[in-house]
Amino acid sequence: MIKFGKPYEQICSLAKKKNADLIMLGTHSKKGLQALIGSTATGVANYAKCDVSLIKV
């Protein structure tokens, strides 16, 4: 599946469409506060209507 737009919006939209209970998302950013959580992961965690599990890769 190919989607265009902001990644976190597309992920949240798909999760809502599929009536997901959980979104699992890997993070891999390497500097500053971004080392803890990237911008896509931040967006998903803030806007998802279901639980989100973030995994440091």
Stockholm file with secondary structure:
# STOCKHOLM 1.0

chainA/1-57         MIKFGKPYEQICSLAKKKNADLIMLGTHSKKGLQALIGSTATGVANYAKCDVSLIKV
#=GR chainA/1-57 SS CCCCSCHHHHHHHHHHHTTCSEEEEEECCCSGGGGTCCHHHHHHHHHCSSEEEEEEC
#=GC SS_cons        CCCCSCHHHHHHHHHHHTTCSEEEEEECCCSGGGGTCCHHHHHHHHHCSSEEEEEEC
//
